[in-house]
Amino acid sequence: MNSLSLSERAGVRVFPLTRRAFGATTSPKGRGDGALARRAFGATTSPKRRGGDALTRRAFGATTFPKGRGDGKRMSLLVADNLTKFFARSGGAFARGGPRIAAVEDVSFTLARGEKLGVVGESGSGKTTLGRLALGLLRPDAGRALFDGVDVHRATGAAQRGLRRRMQMIFQDSAGAFDPRLRIGDAVAEPLRVHGIGANEAARRDIVAAWLQKVGLDADLARRRPHELSGGQRQRAGIARALAVGPDLLAADEPVASLDVSVQTQILRLLADLTAETGVALFFISHDLRVVRALTERVLVLWRGRPVEMGPTARVIARPLHAYTRALMAAIPTLDPAARRLLLAADAVPEPREARGVWREEEPGHWIAA
């Protein structure tokens, strides 16, 4: 039985997230947005590997748990090593010495090429913060994240610009992810232009038209602005923009949470089809276990910023081992009055920081923080 002691905490100042790090937001008249876009997308230099799997072995003390799909044979694309992030509880961004809260604490995982990993937990459990840390949008107070062997928080210049192209994100707020001054076609084409994809503007327009068609949007919508589209249409355009640059990793942060149920199903099917077609790895964040079950292969359960269970999605949902995971399953609405429900008492689950536990492999590939 393998085990891993969770690391101690540490803390430093943070940098604010800008939604424009992955979205195309350059103003038609400039106003400084172009410099931000160039920093966000930059060139396409591919970083070299630097032993990500060696870090995995040091972080977990085993090779089966962190490997994609549990086969122990595939090179990890993304490795998170004990990521930790604190935020000030009160007093504003310039407060010093005040109380802090751990949004994410001692979280480690790996994501293989082409794998689909889900991250679940209730609101406030640290899912979005973890995603931003893993993609380099936030600086951790402790730990690190490696993408294809490169530390995403230390990469600079051409290496950082190359990472931006290879890691793309779909945001929950589809309206806020687009510059309201740009037409949809221009918004999808901008990262192509920044990364030098397409021989000329005509070629880029053809790429945009092809991707809009691929995500189920009419070519005429390219001339409209974001506010003229529905939420589902904007999210489809966001998917087209993210995949048009040919990324290796696609992070989706609650991409269907604000959509109607019927539209949710369409977007999920679209994501499933496109990830299978392109072979892109998927880092999928959601509070809904049903959505995660439909789209991912493995799942990581977070509770109050700490990991409590991880394993194959179907197995974790069918046979949850941690009390918190069972409570999440019990929270799923059901029309069956005979279905047994689990009510989580106040003392049913130990505080995650009191249970300074270790990872314990209960079944092959199925881990629990004891």
HELIX and SHEET records of a PDB file:
HELIX    1   1 ARG A   19  ALA A   21  5                                   3    
HELIX    2   2 ASP A   33  PHE A   41  1                                   9    
HELIX    3   3 GLY A   52  PHE A   60  1                                   9    
HELIX    4   4 GLY A   68  GLY A   70  5                                   3    
HELIX    5   5 LYS A  127  ALA A  134  1                                   8    
HELIX    6   6 GLY A  157  ARG A  166  1                                  10    
HELIX    7   7 ILE A  184  VAL A  194  1                                  11    
HELIX    8   8 GLU A  201  LYS A  214  1                                  14    
HELIX    9   9 ALA A  219  ARG A  223  5                                   5    
HELIX   10  10 PRO A  226  GLU A  228  5                                   3    
HELIX   11  11 GLY A  231  ALA A  244  1                                  14    
HELIX   12  12 VAL A  261  THR A  278  1                                  18    
HELIX   13  13 LEU A  289  LEU A  295  1                                   7    
HELIX   14  14 THR A  313  ALA A  318  1                                   6    
HELIX   15  15 ALA A  323  ALA A  330  1                                   8    
SHEET    1   A 9 SER A   3  SER A   5  0                                        
SHEET    2   A 9 VAL A 358  GLU A 363 -1                                        
SHEET    3   A 9 HIS A 366  ALA A 369 -1                                        
SHEET    4   A 9 ARG A 306  PRO A 312 -1                                        
SHEET    5   A 9 ARG A 298  TRP A 303 -1                                        
SHEET    6   A 9 LYS A 116  VAL A 120  1                                        
SHEET    7   A 9 ALA A 281  SER A 286  1                                        
SHEET    8   A 9 LEU A 249  ASP A 253  1                                        
SHEET    9   A 9 MET A 167  ILE A 170  1                                        
SHEET    1   B 4 ARG A 100  ALA A 112  0                                        
SHEET    2   B 4 SER A  76  ALA A  88 -1                                        
SHEET    3   B 4 ALA A 142  PHE A 147 -1                                        
SHEET    4   B 4 VAL A 150  ASP A 151 -1                                        
END                                                                             
